[in-house]
Amino acid sequence: MIKSIIYVLVGILTALIGWIVSGTLGVILYSGNDMDIQVIGGWAMYLCIVIVVCTGLMLSKTKKD
């Protein structure tokens, strides 16, 4: 039970760090736009990467016929 809680806390911490880093990268990459567009663009990139990685992990763990 304790191990599961630790995994959840590490996952949440990793997600928060990724969210902050992606917002910062969005500000750097989209420097010609308004601040809102920069941060939202960075967050959108982060979410796309997370979706692709998680989908790949789930598909790799499925049983092959």
C-alpha positions in Angstrom: 0.0 0.0 0.0 2.8 2.4 0.9 4.6 1.6 -2.4 1.5 2.5 -4.4 1.2 5.9 -2.6 4.9 6.6 -3.3 4.4 5.8 -7.0 1.3 8.1 -7.1 3.3 10.9 -5.4 6.3 10.5 -7.7 3.9 10.5 -10.7 2.2 13.7 -9.5 5.6 15.4 -8.9 6.9 14.4 -12.3 3.7 15.7 -13.9 4.1 19.1 -12.1 7.7 19.4 -13.1 6.9 18.6 -16.7 4.1 21.1 -16.7 6.4 23.9 -15.4 9.2 23.0 -17.8 6.8 22.8 -20.8 5.3 26.2 -19.9 8.8 27.6 -19.9 9.7 26.0 -23.2 6.5 27.4 -24.7 7.6 30.9 -23.7 11.0 30.3 -25.3 9.7 28.7 -28.5 6.7 31.0 -29.1 8.4 34.2 -28.1 6.7 36.3 -30.8 3.2 35.8 -29.4 1.3 36.9 -26.2 2.3 35.3 -22.9 -1.0 33.4 -22.7 -0.4 31.8 -26.2 3.2 30.9 -25.3 2.3 29.1 -22.1 -0.8 27.3 -23.6 1.4 26.3 -26.6 4.0 24.8 -24.2 1.3 22.9 -22.2 -0.3 21.6 -25.4 3.1 20.2 -26.6 3.5 18.6 -23.1 0.1 17.0 -23.3 0.7 15.7 -26.8 3.9 14.1 -25.7 2.3 12.5 -22.6 -0.5 11.1 -24.7 1.8 9.6 -27.2 4.1 8.1 -24.6 1.3 6.7 -22.5 -0.4 5.2 -25.5 2.8 3.6 -26.6 3.4 2.1 -23.2 -0.1 0.7 -23.0 0.1 -0.8 -26.5 3.5 -2.3 -25.7 2.1 -4.0 -22.6 -0.9 -5.7 -24.4 -0.6 -9.4 -25.1 0.3 -10.3 -28.6 -1.8 -13.1 -30.2 
